[in-house]
């Protein structure tokens, strides 16, 4: 795969050696090329802190601490974070799709093997390093914020799973109550996972139990849980007084009571874990120097502002143009030309979480920004679909956000509207005449 003296990129003299590393869960295949010549050295590295440290320290001693280029498949694998603490290792992440395409250029059979992938990664960093960028980790606060937003997302891991689990438990609890105590749903509200609902069902898990309680006790309970709407309390007290049981089957009621206690116990535990997560996220945003830039955006709010912040990061040299972010995030479309054929379609190879962040922000901005809503309506009037229109709006927003981020200037809706009037932009017609907007 690698020749004894391969053609190297112009900056090859900067590095003492090059490494292709194909990481896995328990071991990593390594291919190393020494600048002094010879064929690549292949080895297997165990995924343990001790083995990784011995390997890295051995490289430091062998090459006198000179820089070493390490190319690995881009992912959130632990190996990338494990290598961060070694300052002489220059990390070059390679997108998985690009590695797959590079593999296919050498073999059409579809064969894949870890040692050969390590050689491919080595070959890529040797010959095409100009297409890669050294991984420069963001500040610890920004990286923690990124991990929290990704994990807390409904499709993320850890807290995302906890939120999904809370939804499943809530649905189960609702189903159980409908079998023997349907009045409880009205007595606690539609959301049965709230502290009020859990505390109510812990005290009164059946209709007979709640009807034994005095009206003053129930009123005191609602007051203690910040439910002070007098008309609503009166309606609930009247429901308790006049309600008749759905069933008198003791077996069904007793089983239901046990299930309710089991489910609310799990809901309470999940609520505490999610609350701690959200508190840490809020604390990081309060302390982050760039938080004000993104919290001021129309439609961002506490949910999208942290996601937009980590989308750009703290390093102002990470992106040189707005077009880089538009392409990297998947918002920019892909154009294909061949002869007389010309097609434009959405970009599929991109970080899906990042793409969804800008997509969701564009949608939310329509409710808070007059020009954003006008731009969306303009796209719809031209026959564009809902999601296509939102991507077009996100494309426009990224240019604005990039400028605000690069110059550390807060977004001003009025300033942008003045610029539109100065250019006599076409969307001013939709801005001044809402009746022309499409639904």
C-alpha positions in Angstrom: 0.0 0.0 0.0 2.8 2.5 0.9 5.9 2.7 -1.2 9.3 2.9 0.4 9.8 6.5 -0.6 6.3 8.0 -1.1 5.7 11.5 -2.5 5.2 13.7 0.5 3.2 16.9 1.1 5.3 20.1 1.1 5.3 20.4 4.9 6.6 16.8 5.4 9.9 18.1 7.0 7.9 19.4 9.9 7.0 15.9 11.1 9.4 13.2 12.3 7.0 10.4 11.5 3.5 9.7 10.3 0.9 7.4 11.8 -2.3 5.8 10.5 -4.5 4.6 13.4 -7.6 2.5 12.9 -9.3 2.6 16.3 -11.7 0.1 17.7 -13.3 -0.7 21.0 -10.6 -3.0 22.5 -7.6 -2.5 20.2 -6.2 -0.2 17.6 -4.2 -1.1 14.4 -1.3 1.2 13.9 0.8 1.9 10.8 3.9 4.1 11.3 6.2 5.6 8.7 9.6 6.9 9.7 10.9 9.9 7.8 14.3 8.3 7.7 13.0 5.7 5.2 12.0 2.1 5.1 8.6 0.5 4.9 5.7 1.1 7.3 5.8 -0.5 10.7 2.5 -2.2 11.6 1.5 -3.0 15.1 -1.5 -3.5 17.4 -2.2 -1.2 20.3 -4.5 -2.3 23.2 -7.1 0.2 24.2 -6.0 0.7 27.8 -4.6 3.9 29.4 -1.3 2.1 30.2 -0.8 0.7 26.7 -1.6 4.0 25.0 0.8 5.9 27.4 3.6 3.4 26.8 3.2 3.7 23.1 3.1 7.5 23.1 6.0 7.8 25.4 8.0 5.4 23.3 7.4 7.6 20.2 8.5 10.7 22.2 11.7 9.0 23.2 12.4 7.5 19.7 11.9 10.8 17.8 13.1 13.2 20.4 9.8 14.9 21.0 9.5 16.1 17.4 6.0 16.5 15.9 4.3 13.3 14.7 1.2 13.4 12.4 -1.5 10.9 13.5 -4.4 10.3 11.1 -7.5 8.5 12.4 -11.1 8.1 11.4 -13.1 11.0 12.6 -15.4 10.0 15.4 -16.1 10.4 19.1 -14.0 7.4 20.0 -12.0 7.6 23.2 -8.7 7.3 21.4 -8.9 10.8 20.1 -9.3 12.3 23.6 -6.7 9.9 25.0 -4.1 11.3 22.5 -4.9 15.0 23.3 -2.6 15.1 26.3 0.5 14.4 24.2 1.6 17.8 22.8 3.9 16.3 20.1 1.1 14.4 18.4 -0.6 16.4 15.7 -4.1 14.8 15.2 -5.7 14.7 11.7 -9.2 13.4 11.8 -10.5 12.0 8.5 -14.3 11.8 7.8 -15.5 8.2 7.6 -17.1 8.8 4.2 -13.9 10.1 2.8 -12.0 7.1 4.1 -14.6 4.7 2.6 -14.3 6.5 -0.8 -10.5 6.3 -0.6 -10.7 2.6 0.2 -12.9 2.0 -2.8 -10.4 3.7 -5.1 -7.9 0.9 -4.4 -10.4 -2.0 -4.3 -13.8 -2.6 -5.8 -14.5 -5.8 -3.9 -15.8 -3.9 -0.8 -13.2 -5.8 1.4 -12.4 -4.1 4.6 -9.8 -4.9 7.3 -8.4 -3.0 10.2 -4.7 -3.3 9.4 -5.4 -2.3 5.8 -7.4 0.7 6.9 -4.5 1.8 9.1 -2.3 1.7 6.0 -4.9 3.7 4.1 -5.0 6.3 6.8 -1.2 6.5 6.8 -1.2 6.9 3.0 -3.8 9.6 3.2 -1.9 11.7 5.7 1.3 11.3 3.7 0.0 12.3 0.3 -3.1 14.4 1.0 -2.4 16.2 4.2 -3.3 19.5 2.6 -6.9 18.4 2.6 -7.0 17.9 6.3 -6.9 20.2 9.3 -5.1 19.6 12.5 -7.6 19.0 15.3 -7.4 21.9 17.7 -9.7 21.2 20.7 -11.8 24.0 21.9 -11.7 25.4 25.4 -12.7 23.0 28.2 -15.9 25.0 28.9 -17.0 24.9 25.2 -16.2 21.2 24.9 -18.2 20.4 28.0 -21.0 22.5 26.7 -20.9 20.6 23.4 -21.0 17.2 25.1 -23.9 18.3 27.3 -26.0 19.6 24.3 -25.4 16.5 22.2 -26.1 14.2 25.1 -29.2 16.1 26.2 -30.6 16.2 22.8 -33.6 13.9 22.3 -31.6 11.7 19.8 -28.5 11.8 21.9 -27.2 9.4 24.5 -27.3 9.4 28.3 -29.7 12.3 29.1 -31.4 11.9 25.7 -32.2 8.3 26.7 -33.4 9.6 30.1 -35.8 12.0 28.4 -37.1 9.2 26.2 -37.4 6.9 29.1 -39.4 9.5 31.0 -41.8 9.7 28.1 -42.2 6.0 28.0 -42.9 5.8 31.7 -45.4 8.7 31.5 -47.3 6.8 28.8 -47.3 3.6 30.9 -48.5 5.5 33.9 -51.3 7.1 31.9 -52.3 3.7 30.6 -52.4 2.2 34.1 -54.5 5.0 35.5 -57.0 4.8 32.6 -57.6 1.1 33.6 -58.8 1.8 37.2 -58.5 5.5 38.2 -59.0 7.7 35.1 -60.1 10.7 37.2 -56.4 11.1 38.3 -55.4 12.5 35.0 -57.8 15.4 35.5 -56.8 15.8 39.1 -53.1 16.2 38.4 -53.2 17.6 34.8 -52.3 16.0 31.5 -48.6 15.7 32.4 -48.3 12.8 34.8 -44.5 13.1 35.2 -44.6 16.4 37.1 -43.7 16.7 40.8 -47.3 17.5 41.5 -48.6 14.4 39.8 -46.0 12.1 41.4 -46.7 13.5 44.9 -50.4 13.3 44.4 -50.4 9.7 43.2 -47.9 8.7 46.0 -50.5 10.0 48.6 -53.7 9.0 46.9 -53.1 6.2 44.3 -56.8 5.3 44.0 -60.2 7.1 43.9 -61.2 5.6 47.3 -58.0 7.1 48.9 -58.5 10.6 47.5 -62.2 10.6 48.5 -61.2 9.9 52.1 -59.2 13.1 52.2 -60.8 16.3 53.4 -61.3 19.1 50.9 -59.1 21.4 53.0 -56.3 18.8 52.8 -56.5 18.6 49.0 -56.6 22.4 48.7 -53.5 22.7 51.0 -51.8 20.1 48.7 -52.4 22.1 45.6 -51.3 25.3 47.2 -48.1 23.7 48.3 -47.4 22.7 44.7 -48.0 26.2 43.4 -51.4 25.4 42.0 -53.5 28.4 43.1 -56.0 28.8 40.3 -59.2 29.0 42.3 -61.5 27.9 39.5 -59.4 24.9 38.7 -59.1 23.8 42.3 -62.9 24.1 42.8 -63.4 21.9 39.7 -61.0 19.3 41.0 -62.6 19.2 44.4 -66.0 18.8 42.9 -64.7 16.0 40.7 -63.4 14.2 43.8 -66.8 14.6 45.5 -68.9 13.4 42.6 -66.7 10.8 41.0 -67.7 7.2 40.9 -65.2 4.4 40.4 -64.5 3.0 37.0 -64.2 -0.5 38.5 -64.7 -2.2 41.8 -62.4 -5.1 41.0 -60.1 -5.3 44.0 -57.5 -7.3 42.1 -57.3 -4.7 39.3 -57.1 -1.8 41.8 -54.4 -3.3 44.0 -52.3 -4.2 41.0 -52.7 -0.8 39.6 -51.7 0.9 42.9 -48.5 -1.2 42.9 -47.7 -0.3 39.3 -48.3 3.4 40.0 -45.9 3.4 43.0 -43.3 1.6 40.8 -43.6 4.0 37.9 -43.6 7.3 39.9 -40.5 6.1 41.8 -38.7 5.8 38.4 -40.0 9.1 37.2 -38.8 10.9 40.3 -35.3 9.4 39.9 -35.2 10.4 36.2 -36.4 13.9 37.0 -33.5 14.5 39.5 -30.9 13.3 37.0 -32.3 15.5 34.2 -32.5 18.5 36.5 -28.8 18.2 37.5 -27.9 18.0 33.8 -29.9 21.0 32.9 -28.5 23.0 35.9 -24.9 22.3 34.7 -25.8 23.3 31.2 -27.3 26.6 32.5 -24.3 27.2 34.6 -21.9 26.8 31.7 -23.9 29.2 29.6 -24.0 31.8 32.4 -20.2 31.6 32.6 -19.3 31.4 28.9 -17.9 34.6 27.4 -19.8 34.1 24.1 -23.2 33.2 25.6 -24.6 36.7 25.2 -24.0 36.6 21.4 -26.2 33.6 20.9 -28.8 34.2 23.6 -29.6 37.5 21.9 -30.6 35.8 18.7 -34.4 35.8 17.8 -35.9 32.4 18.5 -32.7 30.8 20.0 -33.7 30.7 23.7 -32.1 28.5 26.4 -32.5 25.4 24.2 -30.9 26.4 20.9 -28.5 29.1 22.1 -26.0 26.6 23.6 -26.2 24.4 20.5 -25.5 27.4 18.2 -22.6 28.4 20.5 -20.9 25.1 20.2 -21.6 24.9 16.5 -19.2 27.9 16.0 -17.0 27.3 19.0 -14.6 29.7 20.7 -11.7 29.5 18.3 -12.2 32.4 15.8 -9.7 30.8 13.4 -11.7 27.5 13.1 -13.7 28.9 10.2 -12.4 31.5 7.8 -15.6 32.0 5.8 -19.3 31.5 6.3 -19.3 29.1 3.3 -17.1 26.7 5.3 -19.8 26.4 8.0 -22.6 26.2 5.4 -20.9 23.3 3.7 -19.7 21.5 6.9 -23.1 21.7 8.6 -24.9 20.3 5.5 -27.0 23.5 5.0 -25.3 24.3 1.7 -26.7 22.3 -1.2 -24.6 20.1 -3.5 -24.4 21.0 -7.2 -23.7 18.3 -9.8 -22.9 19.1 -13.5 -22.3 16.7 -16.3 -22.7 17.8 -19.8 -26.1 19.3 -20.2 -27.3 17.8 -16.9 -27.4 20.1 -13.9 -28.8 19.0 -10.5 -28.9 20.5 -7.1 -29.8 18.5 -4.0 -29.4 18.6 -0.2 -26.1 17.5 1.4 -26.3 14.1 3.1 -22.7 13.7 4.3 -22.7 16.1 7.3 -23.0 16.1 11.1 -26.7 15.4 11.5 -26.9 17.1 14.9 -25.3 20.3 13.6 -27.6 20.3 10.5 -30.7 19.9 12.7 -29.4 22.7 15.0 -29.4 25.3 12.2 -32.6 23.9 10.7 -34.5 24.2 14.0 -33.1 27.6 14.7 -34.3 28.8 11.3 -37.8 27.5 12.1 -37.9 29.2 15.5 -36.6 32.5 14.1 -39.6 32.8 12.0 -41.7 33.5 15.1 -39.4 36.2 16.5 -37.8 37.8 13.4 -39.9 39.8 10.9 -37.4 39.5 8.0 -36.9 35.7 8.7 -40.6 35.1 8.4 -40.7 37.3 5.2 -37.8 35.3 3.7 -39.5 32.0 4.5 -42.7 33.3 2.8 -40.8 34.5 -0.2 -39.3 31.0 -0.7 -42.7 29.3 -0.3 -44.2 31.8 -2.9 -41.5 30.5 -5.3 -42.8 27.0 -5.0 -40.2 25.7 -2.5 -41.2 23.1 0.1 -41.3 23.7 3.8 -37.9 22.1 4.7 -36.2 23.5 1.6 -37.3 27.0 2.6 -36.0 26.5 6.1 -32.6 25.3 4.8 -32.5 28.4 2.6 -33.3 30.6 5.6 -30.6 28.8 7.7 -28.1 29.4 4.8 -28.8 33.1 5.1 -28.7 33.0 8.9 -25.3 31.4 9.0 -23.8 34.3 7.0 -25.2 36.7 9.6 -24.2 34.6 12.6 -20.7 34.1 11.2 -20.2 37.9 11.0 -21.5 38.4 14.6 -19.3 35.5 15.9 -16.2 36.7 14.1 -16.5 40.3 15.2 -18.0 39.5 18.6 -20.9 41.8 17.8 -24.4 41.1 19.1 -27.1 40.7 16.4 -29.4 43.7 15.8 -32.7 43.1 14.1 -33.1 46.8 13.3 -29.7 47.0 11.8 -30.4 44.2 9.4 -33.8 45.6 8.5 -32.1 49.0 7.7 -29.7 47.1 5.4 -32.6 45.4 3.6 -34.2 48.8 3.0 -31.0 50.3 1.8 -30.7 47.5 -0.8 -34.4 47.5 -1.6 -34.4 43.8 -1.1 -37.2 41.7 -2.8 -38.4 40.3 0.5 -39.4 43.8 1.7 -42.7 43.2 -0.2 -43.4 40.2 2.1 -42.2 42.2 5.1 -44.6 45.1 4.5 -47.6 43.1 3.2 -48.2 40.0 5.5 -51.3 39.1 3.4 -49.1 37.9 0.6 -47.3 35.3 2.9 -48.1 31.7 2.4 -48.9 29.3 5.1 
